[in-house]
Amino acid sequence: MPMDMTEKAVADILAQRVRFIREIRGISSETLAEKADISAVYLSRIENRWVQKVSLYVALRIAQALDVSISELTGAKELDQALDIKILQFKEDIKKHGLEDKLETIRKMLPLLG
């Protein structure tokens, strides 16, 4: 099953952050894998974006092994900013195509779908 853009963004950011923080800390991938209690092969797959979805449990173990918060590891702030940009682009597209009234209808319907 192909990843959607949000899943791909999360996988890319996690891969970049794990490798970046590991290298900044001067930790080998083997040492990090051992500290996080995962295989070195699995860590390599995460860092090279071959793993599409990493469980929260594994991400927490990696964060603990790197001595960072899960927010620091996942780049949650950067993801929020990227999503904010996508929302702004979506709103601009709605205005560009004159669909503001449709958006208001959707907003009213959302609580009913919840």
RAKAPE-V780764 format. One record per residue. N is the residue number from 1. OMEGA is omega in radians with two decimals (NA if undefined). D_FIRST is the distance of its C-alpha to the first C-alpha in Angstrom with 2 decimals. Layout:
N|OMEGA|D_FIRST ; N|OMEGA|D_FIRST
//
This chain:
1|-3.12|0.00 ; 2|3.11|3.82 ; 3|2.98|6.57 ; 4|-3.04|9.33 ; 5|-3.14|12.76 ; 6|3.10|14.07 ; 7|3.13|11.60 ; 8|3.12|12.22 ; 9|3.13|15.88 ; 10|3.14|16.11 ; 11|3.14|14.71 ; 12|-3.12|17.07 ; 13|3.13|19.96 ; 14|3.13|19.74 ; 15|-3.13|19.71 ; 16|-3.07|22.62 ; 17|-3.14|24.53 ; 18|-3.12|24.40 ; 19|-3.11|25.69 ; 20|-3.11|28.16 ; 21|3.12|29.68 ; 22|-3.12|29.84 ; 23|3.10|31.65 ; 24|-3.12|33.93 ; 25|3.13|34.90 ; 26|-3.11|35.59 ; 27|3.08|33.47 ; 28|3.12|32.02 ; 29|3.12|28.44 ; 30|3.13|29.96 ; 31|3.12|32.17 ; 32|3.13|29.48 ; 33|3.14|27.26 ; 34|3.13|30.35 ; 35|-3.11|31.30 ; 36|-3.13|27.86 ; 37|3.01|27.85 ; 38|-3.14|24.62 ; 39|3.10|24.50 ; 40|3.12|25.25 ; 41|3.14|22.35 ; 42|3.10|19.88 ; 43|3.11|21.73 ; 44|3.12|21.55 ; 45|3.09|17.78 ; 46|-3.09|17.74 ; 47|-3.12|20.37 ; 48|3.06|18.74 ; 49|3.09|15.37 ; 50|3.09|13.62 ; 51|-3.08|12.69 ; 52|-3.11|10.07 ; 53|3.10|11.72 ; 54|-3.13|15.35 ; 55|3.09|17.12 ; 56|3.13|20.12 ; 57|3.13|22.34 ; 58|3.11|21.50 ; 59|3.10|21.82 ; 60|3.12|25.16 ; 61|3.11|26.38 ; 62|3.12|25.70 ; 63|3.13|27.45 ; 64|-3.14|30.36 ; 65|3.12|30.67 ; 66|-3.12|30.89 ; 67|3.06|33.25 ; 68|3.07|31.41 ; 69|3.09|30.14 ; 70|3.10|26.49 ; 71|3.10|27.03 ; 72|-3.11|28.34 ; 73|-3.06|25.54 ; 74|-3.09|22.72 ; 75|-3.06|24.68 ; 76|-3.14|24.48 ; 77|3.13|27.28 ; 78|3.11|25.62 ; 79|3.11|22.45 ; 80|3.13|24.83 ; 81|3.12|26.58 ; 82|3.12|23.49 ; 83|3.09|22.53 ; 84|3.12|26.19 ; 85|3.13|26.14 ; 86|3.12|23.14 ; 87|3.11|25.02 ; 88|3.11|28.17 ; 89|3.11|26.57 ; 90|3.13|25.20 ; 91|3.11|28.72 ; 92|3.10|30.28 ; 93|3.12|28.14 ; 94|3.13|29.22 ; 95|-3.11|32.83 ; 96|-3.10|32.61 ; 97|3.10|31.58 ; 98|-3.08|34.03 ; 99|-3.10|31.62 ; 100|-3.13|33.24 ; 101|3.10|34.44 ; 102|3.12|30.96 ; 103|3.12|29.77 ; 104|3.09|32.72 ; 105|3.12|31.89 ; 106|3.12|28.33 ; 107|3.14|29.92 ; 108|-3.09|32.28 ; 109|-3.06|29.64 ; 110|3.13|27.33 ; 111|-3.14|29.63 ; 112|-3.11|29.69 ; 113|-3.01|25.93 ; 114|NA|25.86
//
